[in-house]
Amino acid sequence: MYELTIDVEDCTANDEVIVRAWIDHLQSAELTTEVELALSKESETKWTANFSVPGQHDDDAFAYRVGVVAEPGASWSLRIRECDERRMARTLLEDGDVLTTRKEWLLGTCDTQR
């Protein structure tokens, strides 16, 4: 099981912030394997989703795509963690930056063997 968390900060109360996320297990060259995550808004600035990767093997990676709409200058941070049944977590990926345009795509690959 994995957990994706994204924070979007440095926005005013009037700014509309929209976040959506997808994962793709990369086993197929086709673009039909991407799945949208059901994000939950945890606070005014934080969204999370728990997910598993279909068809994943021990040596796999998966791709992620996150769409963020917020005012330029807002800062974002992204974290992907692997969680076990005891609620222990291992961080696989952390990233962050500042939006330069109103709508941006965050794209990458997460190595589950890290």
C-alpha positions in Angstrom: 0.0 0.0 0.0 1.2 3.5 -0.8 0.3 7.0 0.3 0.6 10.1 -1.8 0.5 13.5 0.0 0.6 16.9 -1.7 0.6 20.2 0.1 0.0 23.5 -1.7 0.8 26.5 0.4 1.4 30.3 0.2 -2.1 30.9 -1.2 -4.6 33.4 0.0 -8.0 32.4 1.3 -9.6 33.6 -2.0 -7.4 31.4 -4.2 -9.1 28.4 -5.7 -6.7 25.4 -5.4 -7.4 22.2 -7.4 -5.4 19.0 -7.1 -5.9 15.7 -9.1 -3.5 12.7 -9.3 -3.0 9.6 -11.4 -0.7 6.6 -11.2 0.4 4.2 -13.9 2.1 0.9 -13.2 4.3 1.1 -16.4 3.9 -2.6 -17.4 2.2 -1.6 -20.6 3.3 0.7 -23.4 -0.3 1.6 -23.9 -1.8 4.7 -22.2 -4.8 2.8 -20.9 -3.3 1.7 -17.6 -3.4 5.1 -15.9 -5.7 5.2 -12.8 -7.0 8.4 -11.1 -6.5 8.4 -7.3 -9.3 9.4 -5.0 -7.7 12.3 -3.2 -9.0 13.3 0.2 -8.6 16.9 1.4 -7.0 16.6 4.8 -6.8 20.4 5.5 -6.9 23.7 3.6 -3.5 22.9 2.0 -3.1 19.1 2.1 -4.5 16.3 -0.1 -3.8 12.6 0.4 -4.6 9.2 -1.2 -3.9 5.6 -0.3 -3.5 3.2 -3.2 -2.0 0.0 -4.4 -0.4 -0.6 -7.7 -2.1 -3.3 -9.8 0.1 -6.0 -11.2 3.2 -4.8 -9.3 6.2 -7.0 -8.8 9.0 -6.5 -6.3 11.3 -4.8 -8.7 8.8 -2.4 -10.2 8.3 1.3 -10.4 5.2 3.3 -11.2 4.6 6.7 -12.8 2.7 9.5 -11.2 1.0 12.6 -12.7 -0.4 15.4 -10.5 -2.3 18.3 -11.8 -2.2 21.5 -9.7 -4.2 24.7 -10.2 -3.2 27.6 -8.0 -1.9 31.1 -8.2 1.7 31.4 -9.5 4.0 31.7 -6.5 2.2 29.0 -4.5 4.6 26.4 -3.2 3.9 22.6 -3.5 5.5 19.6 -1.9 4.9 16.0 -2.9 5.6 12.8 -0.8 5.1 9.2 -1.7 5.4 6.6 1.1 5.1 2.8 1.2 3.0 1.8 4.2 2.7 -1.7 5.7 -0.1 -3.3 7.8 1.5 -2.0 11.0 1.1 1.6 9.8 4.9 1.9 9.4 5.9 4.0 6.5 9.0 4.3 4.3 9.5 7.4 2.2 10.1 6.6 -1.4 10.0 10.1 -2.9 9.9 13.7 -1.8 9.8 16.8 -4.1 8.7 20.4 -4.0 8.9 23.7 -5.9 7.0 26.9 -6.6 4.3 27.2 -9.3 5.3 29.6 -12.1 2.0 29.3 -14.0 -1.7 28.9 -12.8 -1.9 25.2 -14.0 1.1 22.8 -13.8 1.7 19.1 -14.2 4.0 17.2 -11.9 5.3 14.1 -13.6 7.7 11.5 -12.5 8.5 7.9 -11.7 8.6 6.4 -8.2 11.1 3.5 -7.7 9.6 1.1 -5.1 13.0 -0.4 -4.3 14.5 2.8 -3.1 
